[in-house]
């Protein structure tokens, strides 16, 4: 496994450097602030492809393959590939007529996977708002941020983040 506090044979110096990486400071100065600033960092947890996911995390504890109709090509059936690991789940949209694939969502349920970001599972509501500013929407159980393309959702339980879901734009 990978990530700070996760079991893996990694030299201490490399692990210490990875765990002390500077935290990204968010600037909400454009309509696509979430997709351009947070998106690349969040996606780096799993990588841009299923191959990158396996290279970084090894074999998933479970894999589900579901079919879906392509919205742009009549009659084409594509695949949603869901990979579950301890602490996170990644879903890729796989286009059957090509080798293209896209991360459609990442759900993080354990702390330590989002190194370098100003939030994590276990963070307080106050720390999320301090880091990201006012949410797009908020309830007692959820804080949601959205820009023109991406969505970031924090499930809240007892004033703390219980899971984080990132949904990048895919069309």
C-alpha distance (Angstrom), angle and dihedral (degrees) to the residues before:
residue distance angle dihedral
X1 . . .
X2 3.78 . .
X3 3.80 137.7 .
X4 3.77 134.5 69.0
X5 3.76 112.3 -48.8
X6 3.81 92.5 12.6
X7 3.81 124.1 123.6
X8 3.80 112.3 -103.5
X9 3.77 135.3 124.0
X10 3.80 98.9 -102.8
X11 3.80 125.4 146.1
X12 3.80 110.3 -103.0
X13 3.81 92.8 -122.0
X14 3.83 92.2 56.1
X15 3.80 91.8 45.5
X16 3.80 92.9 48.1
X17 3.81 90.9 50.0
X18 3.82 92.3 48.8
X19 3.80 92.3 49.5
X20 3.78 93.9 49.4
X21 3.81 96.7 47.0
X22 3.79 111.6 140.3
X23 3.78 115.9 -92.7
X24 3.78 116.6 -111.3
X25 3.79 113.3 -112.4
X26 3.80 111.9 -142.5
X27 3.81 121.3 -134.9
X28 3.81 113.2 -168.3
X29 3.79 94.0 -163.5
X30 3.81 99.5 121.3
X31 3.83 136.8 49.4
X32 3.81 90.0 -113.5
X33 3.82 98.3 45.9
X34 3.80 93.4 129.0
X35 3.80 96.7 48.8
X36 3.81 95.5 43.4
X37 3.82 101.0 39.8
X38 3.80 108.2 26.8
X39 3.79 99.3 23.7
X40 3.81 99.0 70.2
X41 3.82 92.3 46.3
X42 3.81 94.3 47.3
X43 3.82 92.3 45.1
X44 3.81 89.8 51.4
X45 3.82 88.1 69.5
X46 3.81 89.0 73.6
X47 3.79 105.8 10.5
X48 3.78 133.6 -123.4
X49 3.81 95.7 -75.7
X50 3.77 144.4 29.4
X51 3.81 88.9 -106.4
X52 3.81 90.3 56.1
X53 3.81 89.7 47.7
X54 3.82 92.1 54.3
X55 3.81 92.2 44.1
X56 3.79 91.4 53.4
X57 3.82 102.1 36.3
X58 3.80 108.0 17.5
X59 3.77 123.5 -139.3
X60 3.81 116.6 -4.4
X61 3.80 120.9 -120.4
X62 3.81 86.8 -125.7
X63 3.79 137.8 5.5
X64 3.82 126.9 -162.4
X65 3.80 124.3 -170.9
X66 3.79 117.8 -162.6
X67 3.79 128.1 176.7
X68 3.79 124.0 -128.4
X69 3.79 134.1 179.1
X70 3.78 115.3 -107.8
X71 3.82 108.6 -117.5
X72 3.81 93.0 -149.1
X73 3.82 103.8 41.7
X74 3.81 116.8 53.9
X75 3.80 112.2 -126.8
X76 3.80 95.8 6.0
X77 3.78 115.4 132.6
X78 3.80 117.3 -155.3
X79 3.81 132.2 -177.8
X80 3.80 135.6 -112.5
X81 3.81 106.7 -153.5
X82 3.82 115.0 -162.4
X83 3.81 118.9 -165.1
X84 3.81 118.9 -169.8
X85 3.78 123.5 -161.8
X86 3.78 131.3 168.4
X87 3.82 102.5 -78.2
X88 3.80 100.9 10.7
X89 3.80 148.2 38.0
X90 3.80 126.9 -150.5
X91 3.81 126.5 -164.8
X92 3.81 122.9 -163.2
X93 3.80 127.6 -168.4
X94 3.80 107.0 -139.1
X95 3.81 117.1 -160.7
X96 3.81 108.1 -141.9
X97 3.81 96.6 -153.9
X98 3.81 93.7 56.8
X99 3.77 142.3 15.3
X100 3.81 92.2 -97.0
X101 3.78 120.1 125.7
X102 3.78 133.5 170.6
X103 3.79 134.2 -161.6
X104 3.82 104.3 -117.8
X105 3.78 97.9 -179.6
X106 3.75 144.7 -8.9
X107 3.78 120.6 -157.3
X108 3.80 116.7 -167.0
X109 3.80 116.6 -162.0
X110 3.80 100.7 166.0
X111 3.81 132.8 57.9
X112 3.79 124.9 -109.1
X113 3.81 101.2 43.6
X114 3.82 98.7 96.4
X115 3.81 98.5 62.8
X116 3.80 113.3 177.0
X117 3.79 96.0 23.0
X118 3.80 122.6 110.0
X119 3.82 92.0 -122.1
X120 3.79 141.0 46.9
X121 3.78 141.7 165.5
X122 3.80 103.5 -62.4
X123 3.82 95.1 33.6
X124 3.79 117.9 133.8
X125 3.79 123.4 -111.2
X126 3.80 88.6 -116.9
X127 3.80 93.0 55.1
X128 3.82 90.9 50.6
X129 3.80 92.5 51.7
X130 3.81 91.4 43.7
X131 3.82 90.5 53.2
X132 3.81 100.5 39.3
X133 3.79 105.0 23.6
X134 3.79 126.3 -130.6
X135 3.81 112.9 -9.1
X136 3.79 123.6 -118.8
X137 3.81 87.7 -123.2
X138 3.78 135.9 -4.3
X139 3.80 139.6 -169.6
X140 3.80 131.9 169.4
X141 3.81 89.7 -89.7
X142 3.82 103.4 33.3
X143 3.80 143.4 41.2
X144 3.80 115.5 -164.5
X145 3.80 131.0 -167.4
X146 3.79 122.1 -173.4
X147 3.77 136.2 171.4
X148 3.79 129.2 -178.8
X149 3.81 90.9 -67.5
X150 3.80 117.1 12.8
X151 3.81 138.0 49.3
X152 3.81 128.0 -151.2
X153 3.82 118.5 -169.3
X154 3.80 128.6 -171.3
X155 3.81 118.3 -164.0
X156 3.79 108.9 -145.7
X157 3.79 125.9 -150.5
X158 3.80 120.8 170.5
X159 3.81 92.5 -12.6
X160 3.82 93.1 -54.6
X161 3.80 134.4 97.4
X162 3.82 111.2 -100.3
X163 3.83 96.1 178.5
X164 3.80 140.0 -5.1
X165 3.79 126.1 -143.6
X166 3.79 123.0 -166.6
X167 3.81 118.8 -168.5
X168 3.80 114.9 -174.3
X169 3.77 120.4 -160.5
X170 3.81 113.4 -91.4
X171 3.79 123.4 177.5
